[in-house]
Amino acid sequence: MASITALLKVTTLLIFFIANYFVSLQAFKLYANESNFRGVRCIEKERKALLKFKKGLEDTSGFLSSWVGHDCCSWKGVGCNNLTGEVVKLDLSNPNCYFKYYSSYCLLDNSSCLGGKLGPLNELQHLNYLNLSYNTFSGMIPPDFGNLSNLHVLDLHSIYYQVTWVSDLNWLSGLSSLKFLDLTAVNLSLATTHWLQAVNMLPSLLELHLAGTELQTIPLFLPHLNFTSLLVLDLSSNFFYSQAPQWLFNISTVVELTLQSCFFEGPFSSIIGCNLRHLDLSDNEFNGEISELLVGSFSRCRTSSLEELVLSGNQFSGQLPNSWGHLNNSLKTLDLYSNSISGPLPTSIGELSNLQNLNLNFNNMNGSIPKSFGRLMELKELQLRSNDWEGVLSQDHFQGLSKLKVLAISTLNRNFVLNLSHDWVPPFSLKQIYIYNCKLGPKFPKWLQTQTQLDTIYLMNASISEPIPSWLWNMSTRIRELQLSYNQIGGILPSSSLVFSPDDTEIDLSFNALEGPLPLWLNVSYLYLANNSFSGTIPINIGQIMSTLRRLDLSRNKLNGSIPSSLGKIDRLYYLSLSKNRLSGKVHDQWMGENIQSLDLSENNLSDVFPASLCSLPNLFELKLSNNNFFGKLPFSLKNCKNLIFLDLGENKFSGSIPKLIGESLLWLQELRMRANQFEGKITKKLCRLQQLHLLDFAQNNLSGPVPACFSNLNGMKSTNHYRPHILESFDMDLVHKGRKLTYDQRMIWFVIMIDLSSNNLSGEISEEITNLSALVAFNVSNNHMTGKIPQKIGDMRYLETLDLSSNNFSGQIPLGMSSLTYLSHLNLSHNNLFGPIPSGNQFATFDESIYEGNLGLCGSLLLTKCETANDEEDGDHRSHNGDDKEDKYEKLGLFISIALGFIVGFWSVCGSLVIKKTWRDAYFGFLKKVRDWIIVLVEVNVNRVQRTIARD
């Protein structure tokens, strides 16, 4: 008993000592982590170095507000050695500095970003971790960073492209211990020649990220590879414009290789490393047989480790292989989006037993979809959009796809049918479904009710005609995207009882047969109800209830009444289209939404002077007010619309002269349309300052005076490349082109380069310099009072498709150089004073005689008045030769008679006078005698001189 008691005491004592040891150890770590153990703090010279580094930075958010006091080891982002206090880590990475994307609307949220210039950190010689990523620094990266010889991690990933830069990368040679290097979005263009030699000197490197660094050269051959430990290599978004070097795929240690958007080109014939797990070759210009890449590139490998293969955005062609070789058991992601792959899907697709993501969107594949898809038990995403599928897709195809989360399919062949019974209970639980151009209707598929995780529904052009069922609206709280456009869906929408997901919900019900009043739904950010039959007024409280709206399109409906002022108070709204309705009254003056960029109020019954309050919107880029009843002069406040790129005021009753302020303040204008108004006076030369302008339409006004010669300086009409901010989506525009009224949508308007000044009172000549507008597509000055000749160099405007000079007073001949205008498809020269032959060849062979009528002096094969033909010219030449022969005979006879008469008259005029008059005869012969004596003396003197010279010799 005593021995047991003693054993218990010993055990208790041992447990006490062990517990005491661990408590002491934890206390030691706690003190050490706070850098206060035994009074250890950061080193003073390192603290000063950090403060000096901070002085060069811009910190508007107070990110570095903790950088005060003596203990720098407690500052945000600073890490010290627990025992020595030396700074070993500086992490100022800023995940809160990022871009916000609102659909196409992009905004930099820089309230949390660090900016300014980077300074050296030479005093931090023990630093092994330096992370300055995701900020907005600018200027040159200090080469002194190369003195931090203990660095293991250097991350300078920038959020802006090419704002930070380097002069060279030679300083990397001092970082022999570096394992991680990220220079993403740093401008390396000055180091593009020797960048590879610099990074090839880092033997310990595990990860190298050089995406978006403006690199332009990469050697096809590399004698010595020093990347003996490299695992990750990212060279995406550079400008190599060459074949992909084989050595990139020979780095045996690499498991992740990203070469997206490098402008690599040509056939892909490289042998891929057997250890590679992730390969991204997307958005290049590779071509060749897809089967050769998928099978032949791995021919030397006994097994393959490849899990992700991304080949989207290239030019691979051919058919998918019937056998997948070593990829059968390894491949998890196969992305072949946007190539030229053809043929049917092979049944062998079912052999990819571990496949999770398959993307075949936007190819040329056809045929039916094999049921072997049902064997892809691990499949999560199936993307089969925009091919030419045929046949039937039934529920048998999905029998084994229990893990499927995304289903996307569409076809160019409208005979493709989805035969899925309405009471079917799928084995999967989808999150997203995309079905386009397939016969799915006329009813909504009831099996969607079973998909309890569904938040994205796309059923576009799916032949659905029944009203939207209540069970679909019951899913509203989790719906983020509902796209049901281009169907025949009718009925009335629930008005105000729906609440959608708060995550930027998008609802598109456009191009249907919906009717009734407009709904008011909560949490909707993007609402498209265009091309329906909604009626009544726009609710006056729409701005309060739908305060999260960013895009609202109610165009092409039957809405009436006035525009509620609450629409102008939606803070995040940046796109608003109310066109083609029956709205009336004035435009309110309470536009307060600072984010509004695009506003379309066209084709209504609005009546007002120009709404000056619209120019208080600081970010207004696009304004369309055409086809209304606006009137009066354009106000001086229009100068405040200085960011406008698109302005359409056509088909109204605006009057007065065209303000000079348009050319003085609206310098970013690209499209300016003011046709069919009551503008008068001369066209101001200030418009010549609009260097971005590529579309000018002043037709059907009362403008007078000449066409400004300085129009030849409009650089936007000399190039087919026009910069347009990617945040914008232009409205449609009606233009007269090729002799008829055409509507150009937002995708085409950028490419229309036009001047239309027709149906005015313009006079004067067209300046020869107008031909400098070499990219002009359409030029129309018809129905004016223009005079002078057609510019001789008009053939230099080689992109002209439309040229209309009709109903003017042009004179002279049609320039022969016009026959070189091979794009010209609409020409009208009628009702002028032109004369001479019509040019022949090329496009002129396709025109009819009506384009020349009213020019009595023109001649040609198409007209009643014929020009001289080749035969006529030969006959004329023959007649001319005969006439010339006769004329030659008479000319010779006249010549001989003239010579005879001249001789007779000349001889007797001299000799006759000498015979008759003795004094003249004596004087004449006396003169001849003196000349004879002078010649004889001159000869004798010279002969004697020569004889004396010979005698002396």
Stockholm file with secondary structure:
# STOCKHOLM 1.0

chainA/1-953         MASITALLKVTTLLIFFIANYFVSLQAFKLYANESNFRGVRCIEKERKALLKFKKGLEDTSGFLSSWVGHDCCSWKGVGCNNLTGEVVKLDLSNPNCYFKYYSSYCLLDNSSCLGGKLGPLNELQHLNYLNLSYNTFSGMIPPDFGNLSNLHVLDLHSIYYQVTWVSDLNWLSGLSSLKFLDLTAVNLSLATTHWLQAVNMLPSLLELHLAGTELQTIPLFLPHLNFTSLLVLDLSSNFFYSQAPQWLFNISTVVELTLQSCFFEGPFSSIIGCNLRHLDLSDNEFNGEISELLVGSFSRCRTSSLEELVLSGNQFSGQLPNSWGHLNNSLKTLDLYSNSISGPLPTSIGELSNLQNLNLNFNNMNGSIPKSFGRLMELKELQLRSNDWEGVLSQDHFQGLSKLKVLAISTLNRNFVLNLSHDWVPPFSLKQIYIYNCKLGPKFPKWLQTQTQLDTIYLMNASISEPIPSWLWNMSTRIRELQLSYNQIGGILPSSSLVFSPDDTEIDLSFNALEGPLPLWLNVSYLYLANNSFSGTIPINIGQIMSTLRRLDLSRNKLNGSIPSSLGKIDRLYYLSLSKNRLSGKVHDQWMGENIQSLDLSENNLSDVFPASLCSLPNLFELKLSNNNFFGKLPFSLKNCKNLIFLDLGENKFSGSIPKLIGESLLWLQELRMRANQFEGKITKKLCRLQQLHLLDFAQNNLSGPVPACFSNLNGMKSTNHYRPHILESFDMDLVHKGRKLTYDQRMIWFVIMIDLSSNNLSGEISEEITNLSALVAFNVSNNHMTGKIPQKIGDMRYLETLDLSSNNFSGQIPLGMSSLTYLSHLNLSHNNLFGPIPSGNQFATFDESIYEGNLGLCGSLLLTKCETANDEEDGDHRSHNGDDKEDKYEKLGLFISIALGFIVGFWSVCGSLVIKKTWRDAYFGFLKKVRDWIIVLVEVNVNRVQRTIARD
#=GR chainA/1-953 SS CHHHHHHHHHHHHHHHHHHHHHHHHHHHHHHHHTTCGGGCCCCHHHHHHHHHHHHTEEETTCTTTTCCSSCGGGSTTEEECTTTCCEEEEECCCTTCEEEEETTEEEEECTTCEEEECCCCTTCTTCCEEECCSSEEEEECCGGGGGCTTCSEEECCCSSSSSEECSCSGGGGGCTTCCEEECTTCBCGGGTTTHHHHHTTCTTCCEEECTTSCCCCCCSCCSCCCCSSCCEEECCSCCCCBCCCGGGGCCTTCSEEECTTSCBEEECCCCCCTTCCEEECCSSEEEEEHHIIIIITTTTCSSCCCCEEECCSSEEEECCCSCCGGGTTTCCEEECCSSEEEECCCGGGGGCTTCCEEECCSSEEEECCCGGGGGCTTCCEEEEEEEEECSEEEGGGGTTCTTCCEEEEEESCTTCEEECCTTCCCSSCCSEEEEESSBCCSSCCGGGGGCTTCCEEEEETSCCCSCCCHHHHTTGGGCSEEECCSSCCCSBCCCSCCBCCTTTEEEECCSSCCEESCCCCBTEEEEECCSSEEEEECCTTHHHHTTTCSEEECCSSEEEECCCGGGGGCTTCCEEECCSSEEEECCCSCCCCTTCCEEECCSSEECCSCCGGGGGCTTCCEEECCSSCCEEECCGGGGGCTTCSEEECCSSEEEECCCTHHHHHCTTCSEEECCSSEEEEECCGGGGGCTTCCEEECCSSEEEECCCGGGGGCGGGSCSCCCCCTTCCCCCEEEEETTEEEEECTTTGGGCCEEECCSSEEEEECCGGGGGCTTCCEEECCSSEEESBCCGGGGGCTTCCEEECCSSCCEECCCGGGGGCTTCCEEECCSSEEEEECCCSGGGGGCCGGGGTTCTEEESTTSSSCCCCHHHHHHHHHHHHHHHHHHHHHHHHHHHHHHHHHHHHHHHHHHHHHHHCHHHHHHHHHHHHHHHHHHHHHHHHHHHHHHHHHHHC
#=GC SS_cons         CHHHHHHHHHHHHHHHHHHHHHHHHHHHHHHHHTTCGGGCCCCHHHHHHHHHHHHTEEETTCTTTTCCSSCGGGSTTEEECTTTCCEEEEECCCTTCEEEEETTEEEEECTTCEEEECCCCTTCTTCCEEECCSSEEEEECCGGGGGCTTCSEEECCCSSSSSEECSCSGGGGGCTTCCEEECTTCBCGGGTTTHHHHHTTCTTCCEEECTTSCCCCCCSCCSCCCCSSCCEEECCSCCCCBCCCGGGGCCTTCSEEECTTSCBEEECCCCCCTTCCEEECCSSEEEEEHHIIIIITTTTCSSCCCCEEECCSSEEEECCCSCCGGGTTTCCEEECCSSEEEECCCGGGGGCTTCCEEECCSSEEEECCCGGGGGCTTCCEEEEEEEEECSEEEGGGGTTCTTCCEEEEEESCTTCEEECCTTCCCSSCCSEEEEESSBCCSSCCGGGGGCTTCCEEEEETSCCCSCCCHHHHTTGGGCSEEECCSSCCCSBCCCSCCBCCTTTEEEECCSSCCEESCCCCBTEEEEECCSSEEEEECCTTHHHHTTTCSEEECCSSEEEECCCGGGGGCTTCCEEECCSSEEEECCCSCCCCTTCCEEECCSSEECCSCCGGGGGCTTCCEEECCSSCCEEECCGGGGGCTTCSEEECCSSEEEECCCTHHHHHCTTCSEEECCSSEEEEECCGGGGGCTTCCEEECCSSEEEECCCGGGGGCGGGSCSCCCCCTTCCCCCEEEEETTEEEEECTTTGGGCCEEECCSSEEEEECCGGGGGCTTCCEEECCSSEEESBCCGGGGGCTTCCEEECCSSCCEECCCGGGGGCTTCCEEECCSSEEEEECCCSGGGGGCCGGGGTTCTEEESTTSSSCCCCHHHHHHHHHHHHHHHHHHHHHHHHHHHHHHHHHHHHHHHHHHHHHHHCHHHHHHHHHHHHHHHHHHHHHHHHHHHHHHHHHHHC
//
